[in-house]
Amino acid sequence: MAGSPGYASSAPDMYNERGFAVLKVFDESQVRLLEEFAKDWVYKLLAEWTSGKEGSLALENYHIWSRSLNINHGLVFQAQNRYTYPRVEIEEALINANVKRFLEEHVLGQYRIWDDGFGWLGFRFVRPGQGDGYPFSRKAWGKAKNVISCWIPIIGYDPTETLTLVPGSHAKDYEKYLPTNDKYTRGEYRLATPLTDLEIYNPKLERGEAIFYHPQTLHSEEVKASNITRLNLEFRVDPISLHG
């Protein structure tokens, strides 16, 4: 199911049938630019502990060395620190011709970038087995009801590290509940259906690929078993046509 440079023509069918599409949308220079940008962003938030030591404190091993440095993960990586308005160079790399083609011609028509309140570009930094990623949900169950999401790997391309999706779930109904004590976004419903009843899928990604997924697609950011801490960028687009 992984994408390739010629995959864009089949992406609409994949998106419509499965509720997500894996696309090769970034060239190597754009991948390197986004990697440098994302890692620098995280290291700046961790500068109190990592300044001058970045070479020996690799971010993929963060879940190991952060314990000895007594880093308050929840405080450092609260929402306002994980979103930004990126500089023009980064915006142009993210929303490039390949991305625009998919969004404009195959999925949405006209759209606007979704702003989470602190910025429109965010990242997730998820330690394995620590409950950092949110459980199964739909964007349609939160305030960003209509958005199509773009999920971009920076560290973590293997199935144990990528976004977890439920193929075809965008076309089905599921029971949901509203958590009374949720450390993630307040007011967002979560899946009540037992996971044993679901077909779950984690794509194996290649450099330059991203996942685009439907607002009704069930997905989870959690990383349960991996040898690394996962880092990814994400942004969302909102169809103008759905707002009258």
C-alpha positions in Angstrom: 0.0 0.0 0.0 3.0 2.3 0.1 3.2 5.1 -2.3 5.6 5.8 -5.2 6.2 8.8 -7.5 3.6 7.6 -9.9 1.0 6.7 -7.2 -1.0 10.0 -7.3 -3.3 8.8 -10.0 -4.6 5.9 -7.9 -4.7 7.9 -4.6 -8.3 9.1 -4.9 -9.5 5.5 -5.2 -7.5 4.5 -2.2 -8.6 7.5 -0.2 -12.3 7.0 -1.1 -12.3 3.2 -0.5 -10.0 2.9 2.5 -10.4 6.3 4.1 -6.7 7.2 3.7 -4.0 7.3 1.0 -0.2 7.0 1.3 1.5 9.3 -1.2 5.0 10.1 -2.3 4.8 13.9 -2.1 8.2 15.1 -1.0 11.6 14.9 -2.8 14.8 14.2 -0.9 15.7 17.9 -0.5 12.3 18.6 1.0 12.6 15.6 3.3 15.9 16.8 4.6 14.6 20.3 5.1 11.6 19.1 7.1 13.7 16.7 9.2 16.1 19.6 10.1 13.2 21.9 10.9 11.3 19.4 13.1 14.3 18.1 15.0 15.6 21.7 15.6 12.1 22.6 16.9 12.2 19.7 19.4 15.7 20.4 20.5 14.9 24.0 21.2 12.1 22.9 23.6 14.6 20.6 25.3 17.5 23.1 25.3 17.6 23.4 29.1 18.7 19.7 29.2 20.3 19.1 25.8 22.1 22.3 24.8 25.6 21.4 23.5 24.8 17.6 23.8 22.6 17.1 20.8 25.2 14.8 19.1 25.0 12.3 22.0 21.3 12.7 22.8 19.6 11.4 19.7 15.8 12.2 19.6 15.0 8.6 18.6 16.4 7.5 22.0 14.6 10.2 24.0 12.5 7.7 25.9 15.8 6.3 27.3 17.9 9.4 28.2 15.0 11.7 29.2 14.4 9.6 32.4 17.9 10.3 33.7 17.5 14.0 33.0 14.2 14.3 34.8 12.4 16.0 31.9 8.7 16.8 32.6 7.5 15.5 29.2 3.9 16.6 29.6 4.9 20.2 30.4 7.5 20.6 27.7 5.3 19.1 25.0 2.0 20.8 25.9 -0.1 21.9 22.9 1.1 25.5 22.7 4.7 24.3 22.2 3.8 21.7 19.6 2.2 24.1 17.0 3.6 27.0 15.0 3.2 29.2 12.0 6.2 28.0 9.9 8.4 30.2 7.8 7.7 30.5 4.1 10.3 28.0 3.1 8.8 25.2 5.2 5.2 26.1 4.1 6.2 25.8 0.5 7.9 22.4 1.1 4.9 21.1 2.9 2.1 22.3 0.6 4.0 21.7 -2.6 2.7 20.9 -6.1 2.2 17.2 -5.3 0.2 18.0 -2.2 -1.9 20.6 -3.9 -2.7 18.3 -6.8 -4.1 15.7 -4.4 -6.0 18.2 -2.4 -7.4 20.3 -5.1 -8.1 17.9 -7.9 -8.8 14.6 -6.1 -10.2 15.3 -2.7 -11.4 18.7 -1.7 -11.6 21.4 -4.3 -11.1 24.6 -2.5 -9.7 24.5 1.0 -8.2 26.5 3.8 -5.5 25.4 6.2 -6.8 24.5 9.6 -5.4 26.6 12.5 -5.3 24.8 15.9 -5.1 28.1 17.7 -1.4 28.1 18.3 -0.5 27.6 14.6 -1.4 25.4 11.7 1.7 23.1 11.7 2.1 20.7 14.6 4.2 17.8 15.7 3.8 14.6 17.8 6.7 13.2 19.9 5.5 9.8 21.1 7.5 7.6 23.4 6.8 3.8 23.1 4.6 2.4 25.8 4.1 5.7 27.6 0.6 6.6 26.6 1.7 9.8 24.8 -0.5 9.2 21.7 -4.2 9.5 21.9 -6.5 6.4 21.6 -8.7 5.6 18.7 -10.8 8.5 17.6 -12.1 10.5 14.5 -11.3 14.1 13.6 -15.1 14.3 13.0 -15.7 13.7 16.7 -13.8 16.8 17.7 -13.8 20.5 16.8 -12.0 19.9 13.5 -15.0 18.0 12.1 -14.3 18.2 8.4 -10.5 18.3 8.1 -8.4 16.1 5.9 -5.1 15.4 7.8 -1.6 15.1 6.4 0.7 12.9 8.6 4.5 13.2 7.8 7.1 10.9 9.4 10.3 12.4 10.6 11.6 9.7 12.9 9.8 6.3 12.6 8.8 4.7 9.3 8.1 1.1 10.3 4.7 -0.3 11.1 5.4 -0.3 14.8 6.0 3.4 14.7 3.5 4.9 12.2 -0.1 6.1 12.6 -2.6 3.3 13.3 -5.6 3.4 10.9 -8.8 1.3 10.5 -9.3 0.8 6.8 -12.8 1.5 5.6 -13.9 3.0 8.9 -14.8 6.3 7.3 -17.9 4.7 5.8 -19.1 2.9 9.0 -20.8 3.8 12.3 -19.2 3.2 15.6 -20.1 3.7 19.3 -18.3 6.5 21.0 -17.9 8.0 24.4 -16.8 11.3 25.9 -13.9 10.8 28.5 -14.5 12.5 31.8 -10.8 12.8 32.6 -8.8 13.1 29.4 -5.2 14.4 29.2 -5.7 15.0 25.5 -8.0 17.4 23.8 -11.0 18.1 25.9 -14.4 17.5 24.4 -13.2 14.9 21.9 -15.1 11.6 21.7 -13.2 8.3 21.7 -14.0 4.9 20.3 -16.2 2.7 22.5 -16.1 -0.4 20.1 -13.7 -3.1 21.3 -10.5 -3.1 19.4 -10.8 -6.8 18.8 -13.6 -6.1 16.5 -11.5 -3.8 14.2 -9.0 -4.4 11.4 -6.1 -2.1 12.2 -3.3 -1.2 9.9 0.0 0.6 10.2 1.6 1.6 6.9 5.3 1.0 6.3 6.5 4.3 4.9 9.4 5.4 2.8 11.2 8.7 2.7 9.1 11.3 1.0 5.8 9.6 1.8 2.9 11.0 3.9 -0.5 9.7 5.0 -3.6 11.6 4.1 -6.7 10.5 6.0 -10.4 11.3 6.0 -12.1 13.1 9.0 -14.2 10.0 9.6 -11.3 7.5 9.6 -10.6 5.9 12.9 -7.0 6.4 13.9 -4.7 6.4 16.9 -1.4 8.1 17.5 -0.3 5.7 20.2 3.0 3.8 19.9 2.9 0.7 22.1 6.0 -1.3 21.2 9.0 0.2 19.4 12.7 0.7 19.9 12.5 4.5 19.2 10.6 7.6 20.1 8.4 8.6 17.1 8.4 12.1 15.7 6.1 13.3 13.0 4.7 16.6 11.6 1.1 17.1 10.8 -1.2 19.7 9.3 -4.9 19.7 8.3 -7.0 21.3 5.6 -10.6 22.3 5.8 -12.9 22.1 2.8 -14.5 25.5 2.1 -17.4 23.9 0.3 -18.7 22.4 3.6 -19.1 25.8 5.2 -21.6 27.2 2.7 
